[in-house]
Amino acid sequence: MLQLSRAPLTIHHTPLLIRDASELACCTDCQSRNKRRIYSNHPVHYHEYVAQVGSDYAPPDLVVAFDSGASQPQYRAAWKQTIQLLVERGVPLVFTAFCQEEALNGGKFLISSGAALVSDLGPCHNPWGSLLNRKALGPARSFDSNSMCLAGGFRRG
């Protein structure tokens, strides 16, 4: 089952999930192979959700955290538990960042949380990130954009 969502979806930069469940349309190729895309969210941190569902937990094929701010001090504790669980379960993950500094800090945080990063997935420029740059609030002459950088990615051994 492929889950295409911002799982863990970031709300106020924590891996807090919103309760909702729906099935999304698939392309004709996937339909012909009886594949499904299910979007499901819950009002707890992702690691708490996994503990709640116990043996009914079905790991997603990929977790993407868009511009999560996970390495920020006020969000680290919750994200660390979620990242550790995903790494322990072998769930591939990718984190994006608004800017280079956030990507570097995010990459270090992923490593400190137990993820062995794939070198091509950051920290580096994100070739799929937004091309719309905006003036950042940080240092003079700095810019950021949505998912400008890849902070890092982990995949199963």
N, C-alpha and C positions, 0 to 999 in steps of 0.2 A: 504494500500500500504506500503510495507516495503522498506525503502531506506537504502541500505547498502553502506555507503560512509563515508568519513572522514568529515562529515558535522558537524560543520563548518570545512572545510579543512584548515589546517594551512599552510600559505605561509609566510615565514619570521615571524612566531610566532604570526600572527594576524588572526582573523577569516575572512580572505579574500577568496572569492570563485572565481574559474576559470570557465568561461563559457564553458559548454560542456553538452551534454545530450545524453545518450545512454541507451539502454535496455540491461541488463545483463541476461545471461542464468539462468534458474531456475532448480531445481531438478525435477525429474519426478513426485513426490508427489505434489509439488506446481503447476507444469504444469497441472496436472489433475484437480486441483481446480481453474484453471484460475488465478493464482496469478502472479504478475509481480514484477520485480526488476528494478527500474529506477534510474539511476545515473545522477544527474543533478546538475550543478554548475553554478555560476554567478559571475561576476567581481565586487562584492560589499561585504561589511560586511554582515553577515547573518541577523542581525536585520534590515539593510537597504533593503535587498532583500525582507523580509517579508512586510515591508512598501510599497515597489514598487508593489508587486503583490496583495496587499490588500485582498479582499474577495476570491481571487483565491488561496490563500495560503493553502496548504495541509500539515499539520504537519507530520514529519516523526515518525515512531514508536520508534526510538531511535537515539540519537546523541552521537557519541563517538569522543572525541578530544584526539588524540594520542600525548603525549609528547608536548603539546601545548605551554608551557611556559606562560600560561595565567596570572599567579600570578606575573610575572616580571613587574616592574614598567612601563616600556615603552609600555606594551601591555594591561595593566589593563583596560583602559577606553573603548576600543572597545569590549574586552571580557565581561566586566561587563554588557554592554547594551545587548549583545547577551545572556548571561546567564539569566539575568533578564527577557528577553522576553520568553525564553524557559521555565523557571520556571512558569511565569505567564500563559503561554499556557498549562502547564502541560505536557510538552514533557520530557520523561525520558532522562537523560544524564549521561555519565560516562567520567571522565577525567583521563588519565594516566600520569605518570611522569617518568623521567629518573632515579631518585634516591629518597631516603627517605626524604631528606631536601626539594626537590621540591614538593614531595607529601604532606608534612605537610603544606608548604606554600600554595599550591594549594587548599587543603581542607579548610584552613582558608579563602582563597579568595572566594571559592564557597559559604561558609556560609555567608560571608559579602555581597555577591551578591544576597542573598535571597534563596539559596538552602538549604533545610533541608536534610542533608545527610543520606543515608542508612548506618547503622553502619558496615555492612559486606563489603561495597564497599570503605572503606578507611577513612583516609589514612592508607594504609597497603601494604604488599607485594602483587604483582599481580601474581596469580598462572598461568595466561595465558601469562605472559610477556616473553620476550626473555631470553633464558638461556645462551646467549653469553655475558659474562661480559667483560668490558674493563676498563682500568685504567682511572679514572676520572682526570680532570684537577684541582680539588679542593684539599681538605686535603690529606695528605700522607696516603697511604693505603686505599684509597677509590676507589670504582668501581661504574659504572653505566651500564645500558643496556636499549635497547629500551623497553619502557613500563614496566620497572622493578616494578613500584609501581602503585597502584590505588590511585589517589589523592582524589577521592570522586565520589559518584553517587547520583543522585536524581531521585525519581519516583513520579508519581501522587499520591496524597493523599490517 
